[in-house]
């Protein structure tokens, strides 16, 4: 490994350990004025969601539509890569970095540690679309990131807006290699109300990620790929 590569890799690790270093002014260097206000605003982006194990996607699809939801996409294939450093520094901090390909788009997502909650998965979520997923994947590889887990699903997305953005809930049906799941993302009370209308209650809520579900359910969890058989 040459000196320049070691320096760049060190900078990348520094940003993972402390994102604020991106906005620190160094001797002889002027930086853009977006600074801390941008970071503090970003930290308020919370993902609040639950999963439910389902048996019949088609029956549930009919129920969801009867409740006034609009289907944005129907059984679209989705491919996801979780990336980390070889020593698993993100995993050890209970964070993740994901590159997703869905509907012809590539989206990079960072998720922070989960917030303690009895029934909901709550965590910071920052994401942005990237124009060339394959090239960006290679850039991350050059920075020292390696694939930690890959998972696939066929996803249907439903939305419904009630009296403003705060009441917006996104519902997805995920058909995966380890079974079918319903995901609901929104405010806790909205999720509870919708679950009740679909015949579920908080005891049925699943807060585990697909990586955690795969590791729990597969006889060989060392196989880090939850993908469809060809």
ZITA-V607834 format. One record per residue. N is the residue number from 1. PSI is psi as a letter, one per 30 degrees, with the letter a starting at -180 (NA if undefined). OMEGA is omega in whole degrees, -180 to 180 (* if undefined). Layout:
# ZITA-V607834
N,PSI,OMEGA
N,PSI,OMEGA
This chain:
# ZITA-V607834
1,k,-177
2,l,-174
3,e,-179
4,e,179
5,e,178
6,e,180
7,e,-179
8,e,179
9,e,177
10,e,178
11,e,179
12,e,179
13,e,179
14,e,-180
15,e,177
16,e,-179
17,e,-177
18,j,-178
19,f,-178
20,f,180
21,f,178
22,f,-175
23,g,178
24,k,180
25,k,180
26,l,-179
27,k,178
28,g,-177
29,k,175
30,k,-178
31,l,-179
32,l,-170
33,g,180
34,e,169
35,b,-167
36,e,-178
37,e,178
38,e,-180
39,e,-178
40,e,177
41,e,-179
42,e,-176
43,f,179
44,f,179
45,j,-177
46,k,171
47,k,177
48,j,-175
49,l,172
50,l,171
51,l,173
52,k,176
53,k,-177
54,l,-179
55,e,-175
56,j,178
57,e,-177
58,e,179
59,e,180
60,e,177
61,e,179
62,e,179
63,e,-178
64,e,-180
65,e,178
66,f,177
67,g,175
68,g,179
69,k,178
70,k,-179
71,j,-180
72,e,178
73,l,-173
74,j,174
75,h,178
76,k,180
77,k,-179
78,k,180
79,k,-174
80,k,174
81,k,168
82,k,-176
83,k,-179
84,l,172
85,l,-178
86,e,179
87,g,174
88,h,-177
89,e,177
90,e,-180
91,e,-179
92,f,177
93,g,-178
94,h,177
95,l,175
96,l,173
97,k,-175
98,k,171
99,k,-175
100,k,172
101,k,-175
102,k,179
103,h,178
104,g,-180
105,l,175
106,k,-177
107,k,176
108,k,-177
109,k,170
110,k,176
111,k,179
112,a,180
113,l,178
114,k,173
115,k,-178
116,k,179
117,k,-178
118,e,-172
119,f,-173
120,k,170
121,j,-177
122,k,178
123,l,175
124,k,179
125,k,176
126,k,180
127,l,-180
128,k,177
129,k,176
130,k,-171
131,f,-177
132,j,-175
133,e,-178
134,e,179
135,e,-180
136,e,176
137,e,179
138,e,176
139,e,178
140,e,177
141,e,179
142,f,178
143,f,176
144,f,178
145,k,178
146,l,178
147,k,178
148,f,-179
149,k,176
150,k,178
151,k,-177
152,l,175
153,l,168
154,k,-170
155,k,170
156,k,-175
157,k,180
158,k,179
159,l,175
160,k,-180
161,k,180
162,j,172
163,h,173
164,l,-175
165,e,-176
166,f,-179
167,g,-178
168,k,178
169,k,178
170,k,-179
171,k,177
172,k,169
173,j,-179
174,j,174
175,j,-171
176,l,177
177,f,179
178,g,178
179,l,-176
180,k,-176
181,k,170
182,k,174
183,k,175
184,k,-180
185,k,-179
186,a,177
187,k,-175
188,e,-178
189,e,178
190,e,178
191,e,180
192,e,-178
193,e,180
194,e,179
195,e,180
196,e,-180
197,f,180
198,g,177
199,g,180
200,l,175
201,l,-176
202,f,177
203,f,180
204,f,-174
205,k,176
206,k,180
207,g,-180
208,k,175
209,l,178
210,e,175
211,e,-180
212,e,178
213,e,180
214,e,-180
215,e,-179
216,e,-170
217,f,-176
218,k,178
219,f,179
220,i,-176
221,f,178
222,f,174
223,j,-170
224,h,179
225,j,173
226,i,-174
227,l,-180
228,k,175
229,k,-180
230,NA,*
